[in-house]
Amino acid sequence: MSKFIVFEGLDGSGKGTQIRLLCEEFKRRGEAFQQTAEPTFSVTGGAIRDALNGNHPRHPAELAALFLTDRIYHNTGKFDGIELLLSQGKHVICDRYYYSSFAYQGTGCDMQWVMEMNLNCPNIRKPDLCIYLDVDPQRSKARVDGANKSLEIFEQDIAQITAIRNKFMKAFELLGERETIVLIDADRPVDEVAADVWDAVKRIL
């Protein structure tokens, strides 16, 4: 049965690497899958990227609403929506989902409101598994700085990154047992992290 798997974490947590390794593992095992991410490449997703890059600043509540709109599109898209892919028997592996909205937009507006509008939306699917790759904020900042790319508005300083991590932890606490969330220490060698990722994934397959 196809599963919806989400990877979360601070920038620089190694999500891209672990998603790639999981895709390779699925391919070796002959599992059908599709990799996806948020924001999407929709018009709304483009507006979100402009805001994150600082080109078109928006109020956190407006940005949260844009993410909600993009997320509905992501779920319901007629050609590559999450629901369609799952109905085709494919696992969906997603880089960021509503947990990021809880943490990032929740630092600038009421996190409870952000959570409620996502969790109560009938067109937004609950993941079968969320894997949170946990890294120290100092290491997150160092990795992002060393990547030689333009910083997004949420990558500016340690205090901000630490606040975002704290919001992730608070959101997970509030969700409790309603969702399957696995926290993995990502301040370790890639292969050790990958082993823990696969251990979490195989439990739901």
N, C-alpha and C positions, 0 to 999 in steps of 0.2 A: 504494500500500500504506500502510495506517495506521501512524503512528509514535507512540511514547510519549516525550514531551519534558518534561524537568524543569527548573525554574528554581530556583537556589539563590543564597544570599548572606546577608550580615548583614542584620538589620533596618535599614530605611532605605536599602537598596541600590537600590531602584527596581524590585523584582520585579513588583509589582502593575501599574505603568505599562507595563513591557515585555511582560508577559503580555497586557494589554489591547490593545496595539498589534499583537502577533502574531495575536491573535484577529481583529482588524479586517482584517489582511492576508489571513488564511485566508478570511474571509468575502468579501472582494473577489475572491478567486480561485476561489470556489465550492467550497472544501475543507470537508468535514464535520469537525467538531471538537467536543470537550467540554472545558470547563475544570473543574479539580478542585483540591483542596488537602489538605494534612495539617496538623494532625489533621483527621479527618473529623467529621461530625456524628453519629457513632454514640455509643452509651453510653460506650464506651471513650474516644472522642474528647472527650466532655464531661469525663470524669475527668482527661484530660490538660490541658485548658484550665484546670480548677480548680487544678491543680498549677502550671502556668505563671504563673497570675495570683497565686500565693501564697496562695490560699484553702485549699488542702489540700496542704501540703508533702510531698514524697515523696523517698525515696533515689534518686539518679541511676540505679542499676541497676533499681529498680522502674519508674522512668519510661521507661527504655529498653525494658523488657519490655512496658509498656503501648503504647508506640509500635509495637512489633513486632506486637502483637495487632491494633491499629488498622490497621496496614499490610496485614496478611493480609486483613482485612475489606475494605479499600480495593481490593485486587486481585481478590477473589473474590465481591464483592457481586452478588446475583442481579438487581438492577435497574439499578445504575449502577457496577458494578465495572469496574476498568481492563480486565480481560480481556474482559468483555462488550462494552464500548465499542469496543475494538480489533477484535473479531470482527464488529462492525457496520460496519466500514469508517471509523470516526471516529478522527482524531488525538486524542490525550489530552495536554492541557497541564496540568502539575501544579505547583503552588506548594509547594515543599519535598517531600523524599522521604527515603530512608534516609541520604543524605549529611548531612542536618541532625542525624540521630541520632548519626552518627559524630562530628560536631563538638561538638554541644551536650551530649549525654549523655556523650560521650567525655572531657569536661573533668572529670567527677566520678567516673568509673569507668574500667575498662580499655577503651580504644577498640578494641583488637584483638578483644576479646570482643564488643563491640557490632557490629563489622563482620562477624565470623564468623557470628553468629546471623542477621543479615539476609541476607548473601550466600549462605549455605548453605540458606536456607529455600526449599523447592521452590514455595511459593505466593506468593513475592515476585518480581515480574518485574524484570529488568534494563532500565533505560531505553535507548532508542535514542540519546538525546542528553541530556547534562546541561549546561546553561548556567549558569556561575557568574558573577554580577555582582559584580565586585570593587570595593569602596570602602574608603577609609581609615577605620579605626576611629573616629577623631575626627569625621569627617563623618557616619558612621553614627550616632554618639551625638547629634550636633547635630540631625540630621534627626528622630530618634525624639523627642528632647526638644521639638522644634518642632511635633510632630504633635498635641500637646495630648491625649494618651491615657495611660491607666494603663500603667506600665512592667511588663513581664514580668520574671521572676526572672533572665533572662539579659541584661537591658538596663541593669543598674545602674551599671556603671563602665567606664572605658576599659580597665583591665587585664583585666577579664573578657571584654570584647568582642574585645580583641586576642588573648587566649588562644583564643577560639573561632575566629577567623580562622586562627590558626596550626594549629588542629586540622583545619580544612577542607583547608589546604594539605598537611598530613601525610597525610590520608586520600587525597587525589588522588595523592600520590606513591606511596603503597602500592598503590593500584589500578593504577597504571601504564597499560599499553595494553589492559588488560582491558575498559575502558569508554571511551566517547567523551565526553570532558569538554572543554568549551571555556571558557576564562577570558576575560572581557571587562572591560576597564577601564570602570567605570560612573561614574567621577569626570569625566564629560564631558557635553556637551549630550545631551538625550534622543534627538534624531534621529540623532546619530552612534552612540549605543549601539544604537538600533533597527536601523540599517543593518548593524551587525556581527552582531546577533542573527539577522536574516534571512539573512545570508550563511552563518551556521552551520547554520541550519535547512534551507535549500534544498539543502545538500550531502547531506542524508540522505533527501530526498524522492524 
